Amino acid sequence: MTADLTVDRDRCMGSGQCTFYAPHTFDLDDLSIAVVLDGGGDAAADVAMAINVCPTRAIVRTAGTEGNA
């Protein structure tokens, strides 16, 4: 699941919305930029919410994985 997600580090503003909705999938690094955690562990709906609430749309799901958050 998490291998299908990437964060565009140039777009991420570090709002932390992704970490609020999917704390086992996303974290903020030392520069307050979102990173995808190995293993995930959040429900697909929570990961989808994290993607949708990102204010800069920095979280990208790899093509061909729709419906598999």
N, C-alpha and C positions, 0 to 999 in steps of 0.2 A: 504494500500500500504506500508506504512513505517513499519508496523508490520512484513512484509515479508523480511526486510533487517536487517542485523547485521554487526557490524564492529569488526573484530578480533583485539582487543586492543594490543596484543603482536606483531602483524605484522604491524600495522599502524605506519608510520614514520612522520605523520603530514605535508605532502606536501601541503595539502589544495586544491588539484585538484578537489576533490569531492565538496567542497564548492564553487568552481568557476563555475562548470557546473550545480550544483543543490543546490543553496543556501537556498532553502526553505525545503530541505530534509536533508542536512548535515550541521554540524557546527563543530568547533574545541573546545574542552574543555580547561580548565586551563593548562593542560599538553600538549596541541597541539595534542591531539588524537581525531580523528573523532568520532562524535556521530550522531546517527539518530534522527532527530527531530520528535516530534509527529505531525501528520497531513500531513506532506509533502507539496504538493502544486506545485511541479515541473512537467512538462510534462514527460511522460514515456520515451521519447527519451532522455531527459536531464539526467534523473536518470540512464538510460542505459549507456550513455556516461560517467557519473561520475564513474560508476562501471568499465568500460573498461579502463579508463585512470589512475586508481589507480596504482601507481608504484609497490606496494607490494601485490596487489590483496587482500587487507584486507577487502574489502566490499563483503559480502556474501549474496546472495539471497536464501531464504529458498526454499528447494526442493518443486516442484510442482507449482511454481509461474512464470515459464518462460513465457515471453510475457506480464507480468503484472508488469511493473516496479514500 
